[in-house]
Amino acid sequence: MNNLFLRVSIWVYLGIFFAYLLGPLVIMAITAFNSNGFPSVSPWECFTYAWFSELFQDERILNGIKNSVIVGIGTVIMSVTMGLSGALILTQVWPKLRATYYTIVIAPILVPGVVLGISTVVFWQRVNNWLGLGPDSILADGLFLTIIGQSTFIASYCMLVLVARLQRYDLTLNEAALDLGASHTQAFTKILLPFMMPAIATSAVLAFLASFENYNTTTFTFGDYPTLTIELAQKVRYGISPAISALAFIIIVGTVFGALTNEALKRRKELQAAASGDTVAKVDGGFRLPSFLSRNPAMIALIMLVAAVGLSVVNSMSHNPAQCIAQVQTERQEQRALEAEANLRALAERRAAAAAARAAEAAANGETVEEETTTAPASSGNSTGAFGNVFAPTNLDGAEDGEAEATEEAPASPFGSVFDPGNLETEGASDNN
């Protein structure tokens, strides 16, 4: 009973753990096929591939992917090279200095990416000015600065992976090769390097993925070459589009494809090493699958993934959700009309209830409820407001008298009657005469 409870608890824990870990990715992948303009699973509208088309037409996203790949390749080359060099030096350095050397090499991992990005830009700008180079030099180029900035801490990750592999290396193999007449270069390329190849491949993949998703350091160094993370961050500021979900789905499928391929090939090598005899045997008039399929679940999952992707591509060529989208829009308009009508009805009911409450209150107090009307106060010439009778309508009749009195009392102009309007008629008459 205790063992059963333990097994069930473990499976429940694993289910919760993987749901917490992979749930957001699954939900985001599903939103890539919903026609809703905002990434969402509910409410579900129509199944569509339109967001993938929009993604491949977005020049900024495509340019960001290209820059990310270029930066990733450069970062892999520099990080793996520096990591391998650091791992070799760590095994050859004086034992009393190994702890100090290890701390110095690992220190960039503990430094925030923002500090690394700012320090990279400031340092290489000073070097560029000291050499007398212009702003268009390679030292001020965004690709160069981004690769350098990312390599400063990604190389430390690579070194940790390579050191773990190098600790299993038998140094007597090098000594034997040297005793047999091989040079140090030959011993490195023929013995050590093949032994380190699995760790080098692992560190290269790790460096590329760390470079591809880096944002903190890149945001200060990209210059005129924004990477994919920079472009996505800028797009999110103006609103999220399901095209980002389509990109996330492609990245997820690519990652799963790579993992299944690696596991399938690894499992196949193990089966080939342990295989004996034919891999196909007839049983009860039928036949078995090849051993690399029947005993290789990763290969089966890989084949199913490739088939699903192929069917999706073929289906996308003939699938047209226009009718479904038009129907959804019609239903949405009808729903909005019903909601507006319901709101108006509720407002009328609230007003009627309020009027009934006022009537009941007035009846209880013995008062009479009159209908509210908006009337303008009567104005008369004798009434005076806060501003006297300035705005009284009767003042308009006395305007001419006031103007006449003001004209009579006005002082004579220093220029006489030159600007008097009546002079125009007098002058015109005299000219005619």
Number of C-alpha atoms within 10 A of each C-alpha: 6 7 8 9 9 11 12 12 12 12 11 11 12 12 12 13 12 10 13 11 11 11 13 11 15 14 15 20 24 18 25 29 25 24 23 21 13 14 22 19 17 9 8 12 18 17 18 19 22 19 22 20 12 15 19 14 11 11 11 17 23 16 16 19 18 16 19 25 17 15 25 25 18 21 28 26 17 19 28 29 17 19 26 24 14 22 24 15 13 19 13 10 11 11 11 8 10 15 11 10 17 16 10 11 20 17 13 18 15 8 11 12 22 15 12 23 24 17 16 20 20 12 10 16 17 12 13 17 13 9 9 10 14 11 12 8 10 13 19 20 16 20 24 18 25 29 24 23 24 31 27 22 23 27 29 26 22 28 29 20 19 26 20 12 17 20 11 9 14 10 11 9 13 20 13 12 17 14 10 9 10 15 13 13 10 15 18 15 12 14 14 18 13 12 16 16 13 13 22 22 13 14 25 23 16 18 28 22 13 19 26 22 15 18 20 18 22 28 19 21 27 24 16 9 19 24 32 23 20 20 16 16 13 11 15 11 8 8 8 15 18 26 25 23 25 26 19 17 22 15 13 15 16 12 12 15 17 13 13 20 17 14 17 21 15 13 19 20 13 12 15 12 9 8 13 8 6 8 14 11 12 9 8 5 5 7 10 12 12 13 16 21 18 12 14 18 15 21 21 15 17 19 16 12 16 13 12 12 13 12 11 13 12 11 12 15 9 8 13 14 15 11 10 15 17 11 14 16 13 12 12 12 12 12 12 12 12 12 12 12 12 12 12 12 12 12 12 12 12 12 12 12 12 12 13 12 12 13 16 14 13 13 12 9 9 9 11 9 13 7 6 6 6 6 6 6 6 6 14 11 11 10 10 13 11 6 8 10 16 12 13 16 12 14 13 10 9 10 11 11 10 12 11 11 11 11 10 10 9 9 8 9 10 7 8 8 11 11 10 10 9 10 12 11 10 10 11 10 10 8 8 6 6
